[in-house]
Amino acid sequence: MARLTGEAEAPPAVAPARTDARAGRRWQRRREFLRSLRSPLTHRILTVNVLALALLVAGLLYLGEYQDSLIDAEVAALTTQGDIFAGAVGESAVGTGADGTQEIQPEIARPLLRRIVQATRARARLFAVDGTLVADSMALSGPGGEITIRELPPPRRRTTVIDDVIDAYRDLVTLVRFKGGLETYSEAPLQRAEQYAEVLTALGGETASAIRSGEEGGLVFSVAVPVQPFKKVLGVVLVTTGSWEIEGAVRDVRLDILKIFAIALGVTVLLSLYLAGTIARPVRRLAAAAESVRRGLGRADAIPDFTRRKDEIGDLSAALHAMTAALWTRMEAIEHFAADVAHEIKNPLSSLRSAVETAAHIGDPAQQQKLMAIILEDVQRLDRLISDISDASRLDAELARGAMRTVDVAALLRTFAEIYAVQPRLPARVVLDLPAEETLEVSGLERRLGQVIENLVTNAQSFSPPGSTITLAARRKERMIEIRVEDEGPGIPNDSLERVFERFYTQRPAGEQFGRHSGLGLSISRQIAEFHGGTIVATNRQKPAGGVAGAAFVILLPAS
């Protein structure tokens, strides 16, 4: 009808549900990501990775060898220029004085020095032998007197704080490299040779150089070269220049390093967050699941499965999953055990209650005596049952705390054969079947292994006819020790060969009084055998002519 009337169909109800589910998953992922950012493990991973990267970049920014090579090249270039300038002055600006000695002629040296320096960015000054300043390439003569030209550093535009950071780092590196700082370059109004140590050295006939810090930052390089056309020092040419070009080159390299550092920092942060996420989030989920299991809010399958990761987190996930599975298995076993105990205890209690209530209403002494005998039997049954239950409940703790030692199985069987040989009124005698010369040793708890043998022999005595034989045998089978307890009784029904190891399962021999056994002995025996890494099974012995010759319990334990 909706189509006929032109009414729009309602959208399916599942679409908003899917949208809400996707939004919920996105919100969950976003919340997990924000939680991972607050994780201490994430902070540690970020700190370690960023610190290592920062130390590496700080070392690269130092550029000590690169800057030293530039400085050496600059000083070498200044030395070459100084040699050229000194040679030009010695050839062109030296004349003979009134007393016949050679001397520098200032009127020729000044324009010559300015002319040959124009092609360079250096400054040249000429000092006479007496230390006076003869010429300066930055000094011009004009109508109003002498004009001094001062070279300013190239302008730099500061657009970000990176420039300030680089300048501060440069000053720090300079302070460290030059052992606490350099002499500051300064000029007196009246310059003389005594103000420059390298000039005094050059007046002695040797080329000398010096590095000073500039008043406006940077370094000032100077080289003093003697003017000696005929091996006689007539003056000194002092060539100086700033470190602007060197600082520009080092600055460009540092900027490139910082750009690479910014990219590497971003990649490192992202990879660190990814690494922290792959570690912190699974660990946090495992911890939350373990806490949920501890509070009883989740079962074994509540542990997330990370085994596909093939790493330590996957191993931890598998271990926690196995641990919780074993825990719940143990808890279920305890619950079943408690239920079985309650059921087994109710039977003698019910019998006791009935006997007590009946005895209160019977005046016949003979009947009361019978009821008292029933009460005594029920009390003894309860006592045996409680003793076996107590032993079974303590078994796990004792097995976990016990110290494993080497146990001689042959000696253990001989001891039991001797004990049963001196006990009177037993229906069957115990005989041994042991190899003549063969070591039969296992690693385990001797008292608990003895308990297994005792349980099996006691069980065999219950089903053995008078005058029969119980055989205790042991053999080595490859890496295992086989222990057999065989009797000549009626055997075990085929459908009960496995059930006999269940808790509280009892199969009474004909004529035995009810309640003589708690049904825990064989269950405890299997638990002990499995703790030692072995097995225990029940089977029937067959007669050669056919038929059951008796029961046999076979224990297999790893050889020591």
Secondary structure, 3 states (H helix, E strand, C coil): CHHHHCCCCCCCCHHHHHHHHHHHHHHHHHHHHHHHHCCHHHHHHHHHHHHHHHHHHHHHHHCHHHHHHHHHHHHHHHHHHHHHHHHHHHHHCEEECCCCCEEECHHHHHHHHHHHHCCCCCEEEEEECCCEEEEECCEEEECCEEEECCCCCCCCCCCCHHHHHHHHHHHHHHHHHCCCCCCECCCCCCCEHHHCHHHHHHHCCCCEEEEEECCCCCEEEEEEEEECCCCCCCEEEEEEEECHHHHHHHHHHHHHHHHHHHHHHHHHHHHHHHHHHHHHHHHHHHHHHHHHHHCCCCCHHHCCCCHHHCCHHHHHHHHHHHHHHHHHHHHHHHHHHHHHHHHHHHHHHHHHHHHHHHHCCCCCHHHHHHHHHHHHHHHHHHHHHHHHHHHHHHHHHHHHHCCCEEEEHHHHHHHHHHHHHCCCCCCEEEEEECCCCCCCEEEECHHHHHHHHHHHHHHHHHHCCCCEEEEEEEEEECCEEEEEEECCCCCCCHHHCCHHHCCCCCCCCCCCCCCCCCCCHHHHHHHHHHHCCCEEEEEEEECCCCCEEEEEEEEEEEEC
